[in-house]
Amino acid sequence: MVTTLFCFSILSILCLSCLDIIRSNNDIISVYEESLNLQYKVKGGLNLAHSKILEEVDKAIKIAIKDEYPEDKYKDYFLGSNKINFIKSIESLDCENIILDVINNKIYTEDNYIKLDITCSKSNKEIKKSVRCSFKISMNIEEINKNKVYKYNYKEI
């Protein structure tokens, strides 16, 4: 009788322990899957920003071609009086509560490129994913049919 009770107690403890391990593994897998889901959405937000920058580049080219000095007009579109509107057009993109931000509202030139850094973030109840990516826009208007915008320096924050 005592041995039966002892064996039953040990089996009960083992079963409860196994159930707890299974539950904790399910929690870990659930958090991991949610983390991956957020990561994919954040990358999608960067791709959305990339397409918006391409759209703005096309708009800038159309405006610049009509001007007497197209190279200056094209450059001025991103660095001059339209700079704030360009930044707002990127930051105002709204897709599934993804937050896009041009870092320090800074657009600069380097090596014949117009450059800007963008952070993209999305958060859930428990998890927050953020990435940073740099974009460079070619200042050569003659490259209309070639790549005009490049993504580089992708980092998870």
C-alpha positions in Angstrom: 0.0 0.0 0.0 2.7 2.4 0.9 4.8 1.5 -2.1 1.8 2.0 -4.4 1.2 5.4 -2.9 4.9 6.2 -3.2 5.0 5.1 -6.8 1.8 7.1 -7.6 3.3 10.2 -6.0 6.5 9.9 -8.0 4.5 9.4 -11.3 2.3 12.4 -10.5 5.3 14.6 -9.9 6.9 13.5 -13.1 3.7 14.1 -15.1 3.3 17.6 -13.6 6.9 18.4 -14.3 6.6 17.3 -17.9 3.4 19.4 -18.4 5.2 22.5 -17.0 8.2 21.9 -19.4 5.8 21.6 -22.3 4.0 24.8 -21.4 7.2 26.7 -21.0 8.5 25.4 -24.4 5.2 26.5 -26.0 5.6 30.0 -24.5 9.2 30.2 -25.8 8.1 29.1 -29.3 5.3 31.6 -29.3 7.6 34.5 -28.3 10.1 33.4 -31.0 7.4 33.3 -33.7 6.1 36.7 -32.7 9.7 38.0 -32.8 10.2 36.7 -36.3 6.8 38.1 -37.4 7.8 41.6 -36.1 11.2 41.2 -37.9 9.5 40.5 -41.2 7.1 43.4 -40.8 10.0 45.8 -40.0 11.9 44.7 -43.1 8.7 45.2 -45.0 8.6 48.8 -43.6 12.1 49.4 -44.9 11.1 48.1 -48.4 8.1 50.5 -48.2 10.4 53.4 -47.4 12.7 52.3 -50.3 9.8 52.4 -52.7 8.7 55.8 -51.4 12.2 57.2 -52.0 12.1 55.8 -55.5 8.8 57.5 -56.1 10.2 60.8 -54.8 13.3 60.4 -57.0 11.1 59.9 -60.1 9.2 63.0 -59.1 12.4 65.0 -58.6 13.7 63.9 -62.0 10.5 65.1 -63.7 10.8 68.4 -62.0 14.5 68.8 -62.7 14.4 68.0 -66.4 12.1 71.0 -67.0 14.7 73.3 -65.4 17.6 75.1 -67.0 20.0 73.6 -64.6 18.6 70.1 -63.9 21.5 68.8 -61.8 21.1 71.7 -59.3 17.3 71.5 -59.3 17.5 67.7 -58.7 19.9 68.1 -55.8 17.9 71.0 -54.4 14.8 68.8 -54.3 16.3 66.7 -51.6 18.5 69.2 -49.8 16.7 72.5 -50.3 13.3 73.8 -49.7 11.6 70.5 -50.3 13.7 68.6 -47.8 11.1 68.8 -45.0 8.3 67.6 -47.4 10.6 64.7 -48.6 11.2 63.6 -45.0 7.6 63.9 -44.0 6.5 61.8 -47.0 8.7 59.0 -45.8 7.8 59.3 -42.1 4.1 59.6 -42.9 3.9 56.1 -44.4 1.5 54.1 -42.3 1.4 50.4 -42.6 0.4 48.2 -39.6 1.7 50.6 -37.0 5.2 50.5 -38.4 7.1 53.7 -37.4 9.6 55.1 -40.0 12.0 57.8 -38.9 14.7 59.7 -40.8 17.4 59.9 -38.2 17.9 63.4 -36.9 16.0 64.6 -40.0 19.4 64.7 -41.7 20.0 64.3 -45.4 23.5 64.8 -46.6 25.8 64.5 -49.6 28.8 62.3 -49.9 30.7 60.8 -52.8 28.2 62.1 -55.4 25.3 60.6 -53.5 22.5 62.0 -51.4 22.4 59.9 -48.3 19.9 59.4 -45.4 19.5 57.0 -42.6 16.2 55.6 -41.6 15.0 53.6 -38.6 12.0 51.4 -38.8 10.4 50.0 -35.7 7.3 48.1 -34.6 6.4 46.9 -31.1 4.1 44.4 -29.6 3.0 44.0 -26.0 6.3 42.4 -25.0 8.6 42.7 -28.0 10.0 45.7 -29.9 12.0 45.3 -33.1 14.0 48.1 -34.7 16.3 48.3 -37.6 18.4 51.0 -39.1 19.3 51.2 -42.8 21.1 53.8 -44.9 20.0 54.8 -48.3 21.9 56.6 -51.0 20.4 58.3 -54.0 22.5 58.9 -57.1 22.9 62.5 -58.0 23.6 61.7 -61.6 20.3 62.4 -63.5 21.7 60.6 -66.6 21.3 57.3 -64.8 17.5 57.4 -65.1 17.1 53.8 -66.3 19.7 52.4 -63.8 19.5 52.0 -60.1 18.8 55.3 -58.5 18.5 54.3 -54.9 20.6 51.9 -53.0 20.1 50.3 -49.6 23.2 49.5 -47.5 24.4 49.3 -43.9 21.4 47.3 -42.5 21.6 46.8 -38.7 19.2 45.5 -36.2 19.0 47.8 -33.2 
